[in-house]
Structure formats: structure tokens, C-alpha cells
Amino acid sequence: MKIAVKVLPREEVLDSQGRAVEKTLEHNNMAVDHCRIGKYIVLDFSEDDVTKAKEKATEIANSLLHNPLIEQFELEVL
Amino acid sequence: MKIAVKVLPREEVLDSQGRAVEKTLEHNNMAVDHCRIGKYIVLDFSEDDVTKAKEKATEIANSLLHNPLIEQFELEVL
């Protein structure tokens, strides 16, 4: 089964990529109120049990995929 | 309203970041079958109409957020 890990910069952290995209959108008449940019990681497990797969995904996200000082993550079962 | 753009490398394109994470996970006894790494972009619109906001998000994703040669994207209404 597939589980996606959505990693985003924390609200209190300056998201320079997001700011850059906001400015470019403004200059191209496609302005948005706010933009945040993070990572989207799809993990494919042989595991079929949702709970176990989510546990594994959380372990992987905590140990390798996100930096808790500046990022937060959410899981999405696909 | 918020709309997320999930950008992933196309299946036929070599995803070097994904391969690197797969190998690291294997070395740390957390192997997964497959891993793909892309971008996760949250756009915040003043627009309240879902259809219009999705149209704008599609336009933005097509013109600025993804490279159709090597990437594909999906929208997610948050």
C-alpha cells in the first residue's frame, strides 16, 4: 500500500521558496494570498495493514524525511 | 480556500532523490518497495468557489509549478 508524506515548513519559519513563488505569481497576474512549498514523498509498502504501514511511515518520516526544527509532516493514505 | 498541488516525477523518469532515499532506508532496516519524491505546494486563494480556485491552481501549476516533460501534478482541495 502507498502512503504519502507531506512535509511543509513550519508556519513560524521563513519559507523563501514560497515567497519567491508568491512574487512571481504577483508579477504574472496570478496572485495568491499565500504559498507554502514543501516535499511530497510517496512510500510504497508491501505491508497491507494500514495501521502498521502508517507506523512505519511515521518512523521513516521522523528519522529521515523531515527536520522537526523547521518542518512538520502529515501522512496521507493513498 | 486552500488548494495543494502535488508534483511528482513521471513514472518513466529516473527519480534520483527517490532512489537515494530507498537505499538509505534499506541500509537502516526500514526498506520500502518504492519511493518517489516530489514537491508539495499549498496555495491560499481569496476565492471561495472550489471550481474557480481549482481552475486558477491548474493554471498556476501548468505555467510555473511543474515541468510537463518530467513531472505530473494532482490537485487536492484542503
N, CA and C atoms of all chains as a GROMACS GRO file, in nm:
protein
  468
    1MET      N    1   0.082  -0.120   0.000
    1MET     CA    2   0.000   0.000   0.000
    1MET      C    3   0.086   0.126   0.000
    2LYS      N    4   0.028   0.233  -0.054
    2LYS     CA    5   0.104   0.356  -0.066
    2LYS      C    6   0.064   0.459   0.039
    3ILE      N    7   0.164   0.517   0.100
    3ILE     CA    8   0.139   0.626   0.195
    3ILE      C    9   0.224   0.745   0.154
    4ALA      N   10   0.160   0.862   0.149
    4ALA     CA   11   0.234   0.982   0.113
    4ALA      C   12   0.269   1.060   0.238
    5VAL      N   13   0.389   1.114   0.239
    5VAL     CA   14   0.432   1.202   0.348
    5VAL      C   15   0.438   1.343   0.292
    6LYS      N   16   0.359   1.433   0.352
    6LYS     CA   17   0.359   1.572   0.308
    6LYS      C   18   0.440   1.652   0.408
    7VAL      N   19   0.552   1.706   0.363
    7VAL     CA   20   0.639   1.781   0.452
    7VAL      C   21   0.630   1.929   0.418
    8LEU      N   22   0.597   2.013   0.516
    8LEU     CA   23   0.588   2.157   0.491
    8LEU      C   24   0.671   2.233   0.593
    9PRO      N   25   0.725   2.350   0.554
    9PRO     CA   26   0.796   2.431   0.654
    9PRO      C   27   0.698   2.476   0.762
   10ARG      N   28   0.745   2.483   0.887
   10ARG     CA   29   0.658   2.531   0.994
   10ARG      C   30   0.614   2.674   0.967
   11GLU      N   31   0.493   2.709   1.018
   11GLU     CA   32   0.436   2.843   0.993
   11GLU      C   33   0.532   2.954   1.035
   12GLU      N   34   0.604   2.934   1.146
   12GLU     CA   35   0.689   3.040   1.200
   12GLU      C   36   0.824   3.051   1.130
   13VAL      N   37   0.849   2.958   1.036
   13VAL     CA   38   0.977   2.958   0.965
   13VAL      C   39   0.962   3.030   0.831
   14LEU      N   40   1.062   3.111   0.795
   14LEU     CA   41   1.056   3.182   0.667
   14LEU      C   42   1.068   3.081   0.552
   15ASP      N   43   0.966   3.080   0.466
   15ASP     CA   44   0.966   2.988   0.353
   15ASP      C   45   1.009   3.066   0.229
   16SER      N   46   1.138   3.068   0.203
   16SER     CA   47   1.191   3.155   0.095
   16SER      C   48   1.142   3.111  -0.043
   17GLN      N   49   1.130   2.979  -0.066
   17GLN     CA   50   1.077   2.930  -0.194
   17GLN      C   51   0.933   2.980  -0.213
   18GLY      N   52   0.854   2.968  -0.106
   18GLY     CA   53   0.714   3.012  -0.112
   18GLY      C   54   0.704   3.160  -0.144
   19ARG      N   55   0.790   3.242  -0.076
   19ARG     CA   56   0.789   3.387  -0.100
   19ARG      C   57   0.824   3.415  -0.247
   20ALA      N   58   0.922   3.344  -0.301
   20ALA     CA   59   0.965   3.365  -0.439
   20ALA      C   60   0.851   3.334  -0.535
   21VAL      N   61   0.781   3.223  -0.511
   21VAL     CA   62   0.669   3.187  -0.599
   21VAL      C   63   0.557   3.291  -0.587
   22GLU      N   64   0.528   3.337  -0.464
   22GLU     CA   65   0.426   3.441  -0.445
   22GLU      C   66   0.458   3.564  -0.531
   23LYS      N   67   0.583   3.608  -0.527
   23LYS     CA   68   0.622   3.727  -0.603
   23LYS      C   69   0.610   3.704  -0.754
   24THR      N   70   0.655   3.587  -0.798
   24THR     CA   71   0.645   3.558  -0.942
   24THR      C   72   0.499   3.553  -0.985
   25LEU      N   73   0.413   3.494  -0.904
   25LEU     CA   74   0.271   3.487  -0.938
   25LEU      C   75   0.212   3.628  -0.946
   26GLU      N   76   0.251   3.714  -0.852
   26GLU     CA   77   0.202   3.852  -0.850
   26GLU      C   78   0.242   3.923  -0.979
   27HIS      N   79   0.368   3.906  -1.019
   27HIS     CA   80   0.417   3.971  -1.141
   27HIS      C   81   0.348   3.918  -1.266
   28ASN      N   82   0.290   3.799  -1.257
   28ASN     CA   83   0.224   3.740  -1.373
   28ASN      C   84   0.071   3.744  -1.363
   29ASN      N   85   0.022   3.834  -1.279
   29ASN     CA   86  -0.124   3.849  -1.260
   29ASN      C   87  -0.194   3.719  -1.220
   30MET      N   88  -0.127   3.640  -1.136
   30MET     CA   89  -0.192   3.519  -1.084
   30MET      C   90  -0.175   3.516  -0.932
   31ALA      N   91  -0.181   3.634  -0.870
   31ALA     CA   92  -0.151   3.645  -0.726
   31ALA      C   93  -0.237   3.553  -0.639
   32VAL      N   94  -0.174   3.494  -0.538
   32VAL     CA   95  -0.245   3.416  -0.436
   32VAL      C   96  -0.220   3.485  -0.302
   33ASP      N   97  -0.303   3.452  -0.201
   33ASP     CA   98  -0.287   3.514  -0.070
   33ASP      C   99  -0.158   3.466  -0.004
   34HIS      N  100  -0.130   3.338  -0.022
   34HIS     CA  101  -0.016   3.280   0.049
   34HIS      C  102   0.025   3.152  -0.023
   35CYS      N  103   0.153   3.120  -0.015
   35CYS     CA  104   0.201   3.000  -0.079
   35CYS      C  105   0.308   2.936   0.010
   36ARG      N  106   0.296   2.806   0.034
   36ARG     CA  107   0.399   2.736   0.110
   36ARG      C  108   0.447   2.619   0.027
   37ILE      N  109   0.577   2.597   0.028
   37ILE     CA  110   0.632   2.491  -0.056
   37ILE      C  111   0.706   2.389   0.029
   38GLY      N  112   0.672   2.264   0.007
   38GLY     CA  113   0.738   2.156   0.081
   38GLY      C  114   0.764   2.037  -0.009
   39LYS      N  115   0.779   1.920   0.055
   39LYS     CA  116   0.810   1.798  -0.019
   39LYS      C  117   0.692   1.703  -0.016
   40TYR      N  118   0.680   1.623  -0.120
   40TYR     CA  119   0.574   1.522  -0.126
   40TYR      C  120   0.642   1.389  -0.156
   41ILE      N  121   0.637   1.298  -0.059
   41ILE     CA  122   0.710   1.172  -0.073
   41ILE      C  123   0.612   1.055  -0.069
   42VAL      N  124   0.611   0.975  -0.175
   42VAL     CA  125   0.522   0.859  -0.179
   42VAL      C  126   0.602   0.733  -0.146
   43LEU      N  127   0.562   0.665  -0.039
   43LEU     CA  128   0.629   0.542   0.003
   43LEU      C  129   0.539   0.424  -0.030
   44ASP      N  130   0.596   0.321  -0.090
   44ASP     CA  131   0.519   0.203  -0.128
   44ASP      C  132   0.561   0.087  -0.037
   45PHE      N  133   0.465   0.040   0.044
   45PHE     CA  134   0.494  -0.069   0.138
   45PHE      C  135   0.435  -0.200   0.090
   46SER      N  136   0.503  -0.312   0.117
   46SER     CA  137   0.445  -0.443   0.087
   46SER      C  138   0.337  -0.472   0.192
   47GLU      N  139   0.351  -0.410   0.307
   47GLU     CA  140   0.254  -0.418   0.418
   47GLU      C  141   0.112  -0.383   0.373
   48ASP      N  142   0.011  -0.466   0.411
   48ASP     CA  143  -0.126  -0.433   0.372
   48ASP      C  144  -0.207  -0.372   0.486
   49ASP      N  145  -0.154  -0.384   0.608
   49ASP     CA  146  -0.224  -0.331   0.726
   49ASP      C  147  -0.199  -0.179   0.735
   50VAL      N  148  -0.308  -0.102   0.728
   50VAL     CA  149  -0.294   0.045   0.728
   50VAL      C  150  -0.221   0.096   0.852
   51THR      N  151  -0.261   0.043   0.969
   51THR     CA  152  -0.201   0.091   1.094
   51THR      C  153  -0.051   0.068   1.095
   52LYS      N  154  -0.009  -0.056   1.057
   52LYS     CA  155   0.134  -0.087   1.058
   52LYS      C  156   0.209  -0.003   0.955
   53ALA      N  157   0.149   0.012   0.836
   53ALA     CA  158   0.214   0.092   0.732
   53ALA      C  159   0.230   0.237   0.778
   54LYS      N  160   0.127   0.289   0.847
   54LYS     CA  161   0.136   0.427   0.897
   54LYS      C  162   0.244   0.440   1.004
   55GLU      N  163   0.256   0.338   1.088
   55GLU     CA  164   0.362   0.339   1.190
   55GLU      C  165   0.499   0.345   1.124
   56LYS      N  166   0.517   0.259   1.022
   56LYS     CA  167   0.646   0.257   0.951
   56LYS      C  168   0.673   0.392   0.885
   57ALA      N  169   0.569   0.447   0.821
   57ALA     CA  170   0.586   0.574   0.752
   57ALA      C  171   0.622   0.684   0.851
   58THR      N  172   0.559   0.683   0.970
   58THR     CA  173   0.590   0.783   1.072
   58THR      C  174   0.736   0.770   1.115
   59GLU      N  175   0.782   0.645   1.135
   59GLU     CA  176   0.920   0.622   1.176
   59GLU      C  177   1.016   0.678   1.070
   60ILE      N  178   0.985   0.645   0.944
   60ILE     CA  179   1.071   0.690   0.833
   60ILE      C  180   1.071   0.844   0.823
   61ALA      N  181   0.952   0.903   0.835
   61ALA     CA  182   0.942   1.048   0.825
   61ALA      C  183   1.020   1.116   0.937
   62ASN      N  184   1.006   1.060   1.059
   62ASN     CA  185   1.076   1.117   1.174
   62ASN      C  186   1.227   1.104   1.163
   63SER      N  187   1.272   0.989   1.113
   63SER     CA  188   1.417   0.966   1.116
   63SER      C  189   1.488   1.019   0.992
   64LEU      N  190   1.416   1.034   0.881
   64LEU     CA  191   1.488   1.064   0.758
   64LEU      C  192   1.427   1.175   0.672
   65LEU      N  193   1.296   1.186   0.673
   65LEU     CA  194   1.234   1.272   0.571
   65LEU      C  195   1.204   1.415   0.613
   66HIS      N  196   1.204   1.441   0.744
   66HIS     CA  197   1.176   1.580   0.782
   66HIS      C  198   1.267   1.625   0.895
   67ASN      N  199   1.285   1.755   0.901
   67ASN     CA  200   1.365   1.816   1.005
   67ASN      C  201   1.268   1.884   1.102
   68PRO      N  202   1.248   1.826   1.221
   68PRO     CA  203   1.144   1.876   1.312
   68PRO      C  204   1.166   2.020   1.359
   69LEU      N  205   1.289   2.069   1.346
   69LEU     CA  206   1.315   2.208   1.388
   69LEU      C  207   1.244   2.307   1.297
   70ILE      N  208   1.239   2.275   1.170
   70ILE     CA  209   1.185   2.373   1.075
   70ILE      C  210   1.068   2.320   0.992
   71GLU      N  211   1.041   2.189   1.003
   71GLU     CA  212   0.935   2.131   0.920
   71GLU      C  213   0.835   2.051   1.002
   72GLN      N  214   0.717   2.034   0.944
   72GLN     CA  215   0.618   1.944   1.005
   72GLN      C  216   0.566   1.854   0.894
   73PHE      N  217   0.516   1.737   0.932
   73PHE     CA  218   0.466   1.650   0.827
   73PHE      C  219   0.329   1.592   0.860
   74GLU      N  220   0.262   1.546   0.756
   74GLU     CA  221   0.132   1.481   0.768
   74GLU      C  222   0.136   1.357   0.680
   75LEU      N  223   0.062   1.253   0.718
   75LEU     CA  224   0.056   1.134   0.634
   75LEU      C  225  -0.076   1.133   0.555
   76GLU      N  226  -0.074   1.071   0.439
   76GLU     CA  227  -0.195   1.055   0.358
   76GLU      C  228  -0.195   0.913   0.303
   77VAL      N  229  -0.298   0.836   0.335
   77VAL     CA  230  -0.308   0.700   0.282
   77VAL      C  231  -0.363   0.710   0.139
   78LEU      N  232  -0.291   0.653   0.043
   78LEU     CA  233  -0.332   0.666  -0.098
   78LEU      C  234  -0.409   0.543  -0.145
   79MET      N  235  -0.972   2.988   0.018
   79MET     CA  236  -0.960   2.843   0.034
   79MET      C  237  -0.822   2.793  -0.010
   80LYS      N  238  -0.785   2.681   0.049
   80LYS     CA  239  -0.652   2.628   0.020
   80LYS      C  240  -0.657   2.510  -0.078
   81ILE      N  241  -0.568   2.515  -0.175
   81ILE     CA  242  -0.555   2.403  -0.267
   81ILE      C  243  -0.408   2.361  -0.271
   82ALA      N  244  -0.385   2.231  -0.258
   82ALA     CA  245  -0.248   2.181  -0.264
   82ALA      C  246  -0.220   2.125  -0.402
   83VAL      N  247  -0.099   2.153  -0.452
   83VAL     CA  248  -0.053   2.096  -0.579
   83VAL      C  249   0.054   1.992  -0.545
   84LYS      N  250   0.027   1.867  -0.582
   84LYS     CA  251   0.124   1.760  -0.558
   84LYS      C  252   0.197   1.732  -0.688
   85VAL      N  253   0.325   1.760  -0.691
   85VAL     CA  254   0.404   1.740  -0.813
   85VAL      C  255   0.496   1.620  -0.794
   86LEU      N  256   0.487   1.522  -0.884
   86LEU     CA  257   0.573   1.404  -0.875
   86LEU      C  258   0.644   1.380  -1.008
   87PRO      N  259   0.765   1.323  -1.004
   87PRO     CA  260   0.831   1.288  -1.130
   87PRO      C  261   0.749   1.182  -1.202
   88ARG      N  262   0.744   1.188  -1.335
   88ARG     CA  263   0.671   1.087  -1.412
   88ARG      C  264   0.734   0.950  -1.388
   89GLU      N  265   0.649   0.845  -1.398
   89GLU     CA  266   0.694   0.708  -1.371
   89GLU      C  267   0.815   0.669  -1.455
   90GLU      N  268   0.818   0.715  -1.582
   90GLU     CA  269   0.924   0.675  -1.674
   90GLU      C  270   1.053   0.755  -1.655
   91VAL      N  271   1.049   0.854  -1.566
   91VAL     CA  272   1.168   0.937  -1.544
   91VAL      C  273   1.245   0.885  -1.422
   92LEU      N  274   1.377   0.882  -1.432
   92LEU     CA  275   1.458   0.838  -1.319
   92LEU      C  276   1.446   0.938  -1.205
   93ASP      N  277   1.403   0.891  -1.088
   93ASP     CA  278   1.386   0.978  -0.973
   93ASP      C  279   1.506   0.954  -0.881
   94SER      N  280   1.613   1.033  -0.902
   94SER     CA  281   1.738   1.006  -0.829
   94SER      C  282   1.723   1.028  -0.678
   95GLN      N  283   1.644   1.129  -0.638
   95GLN     CA  284   1.621   1.151  -0.494
   95GLN      C  285   1.551   1.030  -0.432
   96GLY      N  286   1.450   0.980  -0.504
   96GLY     CA  287   1.376   0.864  -0.455
   96GLY      C  288   1.466   0.742  -0.440
   97ARG      N  289   1.553   0.720  -0.539
   97ARG     CA  290   1.647   0.607  -0.533
   97ARG      C  291   1.738   0.621  -0.412
   98ALA      N  292   1.787   0.743  -0.389
   98ALA     CA  293   1.878   0.766  -0.277
   98ALA      C  294   1.809   0.735  -0.144
   99VAL      N  295   1.684   0.780  -0.130
   99VAL     CA  296   1.611   0.753  -0.005
   99VAL      C  297   1.586   0.603   0.010
  100GLU      N  298   1.550   0.535  -0.101
  100GLU     CA  299   1.530   0.389  -0.095
  100GLU      C  300   1.654   0.319  -0.040
  101LYS      N  301   1.771   0.356  -0.092
  101LYS     CA  302   1.895   0.293  -0.048
  101LYS      C  303   1.924   0.321   0.099
  102THR      N  304   1.905   0.447   0.139
  102THR     CA  305   1.930   0.481   0.280
  102THR      C  306   1.835   0.404   0.370
  103LEU      N  307   1.710   0.392   0.330
  103LEU     CA  308   1.614   0.317   0.413
  103LEU      C  309   1.655   0.171   0.423
  104GLU      N  310   1.700   0.114   0.312
  104GLU     CA  311   1.745  -0.025   0.311
  104GLU      C  312   1.860  -0.044   0.410
  105HIS      N  313   1.956   0.048   0.406
  105HIS     CA  314   2.072   0.040   0.496
  105HIS      C  315   2.034   0.056   0.642
  106ASN      N  316   1.918   0.116   0.667
  106ASN     CA  317   1.876   0.138   0.805
  106ASN      C  318   1.762   0.044   0.847
  107ASN      N  319   1.749  -0.068   0.776
  107ASN     CA  320   1.644  -0.166   0.806
  107ASN      C  321   1.502  -0.109   0.806
  108MET      N  322   1.478  -0.015   0.716
  108MET     CA  323   1.342   0.038   0.704
  108MET      C  324   1.299   0.034   0.557
  109ALA      N  325   1.343  -0.073   0.486
  109ALA     CA  326   1.322  -0.081   0.341
  109ALA      C  327   1.175  -0.065   0.300
  110VAL      N  328   1.153   0.007   0.191
  110VAL     CA  329   1.020   0.016   0.129
  110VAL      C  330   1.032  -0.041  -0.013
  111ASP      N  331   0.918  -0.075  -0.074
  111ASP     CA  332   0.922  -0.130  -0.210
  111ASP      C  333   0.966  -0.024  -0.310
  112HIS      N  334   0.916   0.098  -0.288
  112HIS     CA  335   0.942   0.202  -0.386
  112HIS      C  336   0.922   0.338  -0.318
  113CYS      N  337   0.994   0.437  -0.367
  113CYS     CA  338   0.981   0.571  -0.309
  113CYS      C  339   0.992   0.674  -0.420
  114ARG      N  340   0.898   0.767  -0.423
  114ARG     CA  341   0.906   0.875  -0.521
  114ARG      C  342   0.901   1.008  -0.447
  115ILE      N  343   0.983   1.100  -0.490
  115ILE     CA  344   0.991   1.228  -0.419
  115ILE      C  345   0.957   1.344  -0.511
  116GLY      N  346   0.864   1.425  -0.463
  116GLY     CA  347   0.824   1.541  -0.542
  116GLY      C  348   0.804   1.663  -0.455
  117LYS      N  349   0.723   1.756  -0.504
  117LYS     CA  350   0.700   1.882  -0.432
  117LYS      C  351   0.556   1.888  -0.384
  118TYR      N  352   0.536   1.959  -0.274
  118TYR     CA  353   0.402   1.979  -0.221
  118TYR      C  354   0.383   2.129  -0.201
  119ILE      N  355   0.292   2.187  -0.277
  119ILE     CA  356   0.276   2.332  -0.275
  119ILE      C  357   0.134   2.368  -0.232
  120VAL      N  358   0.124   2.444  -0.125
  120VAL     CA  359  -0.008   2.485  -0.078
  120VAL      C  360  -0.034   2.628  -0.121
  121LEU      N  361  -0.141   2.646  -0.199
  121LEU     CA  362  -0.179   2.779  -0.247
  121LEU      C  363  -0.304   2.824  -0.173
  122ASP      N  364  -0.300   2.948  -0.123
  122ASP     CA  365  -0.413   3.001  -0.048
  122ASP      C  366  -0.482   3.108  -0.133
  123PHE      N  367  -0.608   3.080  -0.171
  123PHE     CA  368  -0.682   3.173  -0.257
  123PHE      C  369  -0.787   3.251  -0.176
  124SER      N  370  -0.811   3.377  -0.216
  124SER     CA  371  -0.920   3.450  -0.152
  124SER      C  372  -1.053   3.398  -0.207
  125GLU      N  373  -1.045   3.342  -0.329
  125GLU     CA  374  -1.159   3.278  -0.397
  125GLU      C  375  -1.226   3.171  -0.309
  126ASP      N  376  -1.364   3.176  -0.299
  126ASP     CA  377  -1.432   3.074  -0.220
  126ASP      C  378  -1.495   2.964  -0.306
  127ASP      N  379  -1.505   2.989  -0.437
  127ASP     CA  380  -1.565   2.892  -0.528
  127ASP      C  381  -1.462   2.783  -0.564
  128VAL      N  382  -1.494   2.659  -0.529
  128VAL     CA  383  -1.398   2.550  -0.550
  128VAL      C  384  -1.357   2.538  -0.696
  129THR      N  385  -1.457   2.542  -0.787
  129THR     CA  386  -1.427   2.524  -0.929
  129THR      C  387  -1.331   2.631  -0.979
  130LYS      N  388  -1.359   2.759  -0.943
  130LYS     CA  389  -1.273   2.868  -0.988
  130LYS      C  390  -1.133   2.857  -0.928
  131ALA      N  391  -1.128   2.823  -0.799
  131ALA     CA  392  -0.998   2.811  -0.733
  131ALA      C  393  -0.917   2.698  -0.798
  132LYS      N  394  -0.984   2.588  -0.832
  132LYS     CA  395  -0.913   2.476  -0.897
  132LYS      C  396  -0.862   2.517  -1.034
  133GLU      N  397  -0.944   2.595  -1.108
  133GLU     CA  398  -0.900   2.644  -1.239
  133GLU      C  399  -0.774   2.729  -1.226
  134LYS      N  400  -0.775   2.821  -1.126
  134LYS     CA  401  -0.658   2.907  -1.105
  134LYS      C  402  -0.536   2.821  -1.066
  135ALA      N  403  -0.558   2.724  -0.978
  135ALA     CA  404  -0.447   2.639  -0.934
  135ALA      C  405  -0.390   2.561  -1.052
  136THR      N  406  -0.477   2.512  -1.140
  136THR     CA  407  -0.431   2.439  -1.258
  136THR      C  408  -0.346   2.529  -1.347
  137GLU      N  409  -0.394   2.653  -1.366
  137GLU     CA  410  -0.320   2.748  -1.449
  137GLU      C  411  -0.181   2.774  -1.389
  138ILE      N  412  -0.177   2.795  -1.257
  138ILE     CA  413  -0.051   2.822  -1.188
  138ILE      C  414   0.042   2.701  -1.197
  139ALA      N  415  -0.014   2.582  -1.174
  139ALA     CA  416   0.068   2.460  -1.178
  139ALA      C  417   0.126   2.440  -1.318
  140ASN      N  418   0.041   2.463  -1.420
  140ASN     CA  419   0.086   2.444  -1.557
  140ASN      C  420   0.193   2.545  -1.598
  141SER      N  421   0.177   2.670  -1.554
  141SER     CA  422   0.268   2.772  -1.602
  141SER      C  423   0.394   2.787  -1.519
  142LEU      N  424   0.388   2.745  -1.391
  142LEU     CA  425   0.500   2.778  -1.304
  142LEU      C  426   0.550   2.665  -1.216
  143LEU      N  427   0.460   2.577  -1.173
  143LEU     CA  428   0.499   2.484  -1.067
  143LEU      C  429   0.548   2.347  -1.113
  144HIS      N  430   0.518   2.311  -1.237
  144HIS     CA  431   0.566   2.180  -1.280
  144HIS      C  432   0.620   2.184  -1.421
  145ASN      N  433   0.707   2.090  -1.449
  145ASN     CA  434   0.766   2.075  -1.582
  145ASN      C  435   0.703   1.952  -1.647
  146PRO      N  436   0.611   1.973  -1.744
  146PRO     CA  437   0.534   1.861  -1.800
  146PRO      C  438   0.619   1.753  -1.868
  147LEU      N  439   0.742   1.787  -1.904
  147LEU     CA  440   0.829   1.687  -1.967
  147LEU      C  441   0.866   1.576  -1.870
  148ILE      N  442   0.888   1.614  -1.745
  148ILE     CA  443   0.938   1.515  -1.648
  148ILE      C  444   0.850   1.500  -1.525
  149GLU      N  445   0.748   1.585  -1.512
  149GLU     CA  446   0.666   1.579  -1.391
  149GLU      C  447   0.517   1.576  -1.423
  150GLN      N  448   0.440   1.526  -1.327
  150GLN     CA  449   0.294   1.533  -1.340
  150GLN      C  450   0.241   1.588  -1.207
  151PHE      N  451   0.122   1.648  -1.212
  151PHE     CA  452   0.069   1.701  -1.086
  151PHE      C  453  -0.076   1.664  -1.065
  152GLU      N  454  -0.116   1.673  -0.937
  152GLU     CA  455  -0.254   1.648  -0.897
  152GLU      C  456  -0.294   1.759  -0.802
  153LEU      N  457  -0.423   1.793  -0.800
  153LEU     CA  458  -0.469   1.894  -0.705
  153LEU      C  459  -0.539   1.828  -0.588
  154GLU      N  460  -0.533   1.893  -0.473
  154GLU     CA  461  -0.603   1.843  -0.355
  154GLU      C  462  -0.667   1.964  -0.287
  155VAL      N  463  -0.800   1.960  -0.272
  155VAL     CA  464  -0.868   2.070  -0.204
  155VAL      C  465  -0.855   2.047  -0.053
  156LEU      N  466  -0.802   2.144   0.019
  156LEU     CA  467  -0.776   2.127   0.163
  156LEU      C  468  -0.889   2.189   0.248
   0.00000   0.00000   0.00000
